[in-house]
Amino acid sequence: MLLSHHPIVQNFMAEIQLKSVTKRFGDVVAVNNLNLEIHDQEFVVFLGPSGCGKTTMLRSIAGLEYPEEGDIFIDGKRVNNLSPADRDIAFVFQFYALYPHLTVYDNIAFPLKAVKMPKPEIQKRVKEVAAILRIEELLGRKPSHLSGGEMQRVALGRAMVRRPRAFLMDEPMANLDAKLRVDMRSELKHLQRELGTTTIFVTHDQVEAMSMADRIAVMHQGGLQQIGTPQEVYNAPENLFVAGFMGSPSMNLVAGEIQPQNGKWALHLTHTDIWIALSNQRMACVHQNAQTHEFIFGVRPEHIIVSKSQTESGLKASVHLIEALGSVNIIDILLGENPDTGALILFRARTHPAFRIDVGQPVWLDFDDKHVHLFDRDTEKAIR
Ligand code: ATP
């Protein structure tokens, strides 16, 4: 039987709607007019830099903060004025934060004992949850005798016994070492798929978000910047913030102006000799959607094709720095220099590790037009 069809898990289903939610702390607008619909069984990650309002939004859904404006609905019911206990959702704290002196059984039973549930019911629920999570043989152990993945299951079990409709997780893997985080990511994703429990997961780590989310909600300064699948957010950022935030190394973003060149329109990258030809289709989008001729040109490091010899449409530049990282090379390519500030205008390109080149050597750069991004310099919105 699929776990999501298990009778205990079926209680977990929930849809969460956020309508124009605003939460302030004095003059600070922590969450600013946020609208979002989280579907039943979905795994949504709130992603953004420190201070962007992720935790405040999560705490507002849990009922630990009360927004001044807007509405929060769980399964169609407005919960703005309900206490956390009445919202039927579980806030899952850091996975390793189990009570060290209690056994796994007592850790999982803890929330039920706290509400004075009768002992036979507690036993039944702990056993059910342990069976679902396949940790029955661990019930007598103390947390210090568990692996990281097992601790994660116990922490989830502790949340599940209350039969919540959704899990809310605030950086549960923070402070864990890198390898353990990687293992826990795939384990959590797998479990969430099996359980089908609606989950909101907060992180500032984009790799964590990309690897687990059904959809990522990118936040900045209290506002929702974009919501979409990891591929949508990565491949089609809607604005300059999302473009610069997603990806490591990040997208190359260089200012430029659209000007005529040899009877055609091209983007001249400021303070360089680089002119980028623009397709008719892209120029049609520019004419339709932009009020300016000033843009930010964006291209991801993996979408720059670097050649050692001249290509038909290649743009000539020179190698500034090479980082050989084993599985890839990251090559900094010098395009020009700002005469006022002395700042170098560079592209970072990702190449195959077998690609050999020396600092100072000339290279020719090509881009596939469908992997090139243009952002309006005034509105910072993508031109598509
Ligand atoms: P982090 O990743 O660092 O936890 P975050 O994206 O979760 O950041 P929040 O913790 O939601 O951000 O904070 C959003 C803004 O609200 C920040 O400017 C923060 O300083 C402010 N803030 C949060 N809680 C309070 C509070 N209790 N009192 C005053 N200001 C607060």
Boltz pocket constraint, residues with backbone or C-beta under 6 A from the ligand:
constraints:
  - pocket:
      binder: B
      contacts: [[A, 25], [A, 28], [A, 29], [A, 30], [A, 48], [A, 49], [A, 50], [A, 51], [A, 52], [A, 53], [A, 54], [A, 55], [A, 56], [A, 57], [A, 204]]
      max_distance: 6.0
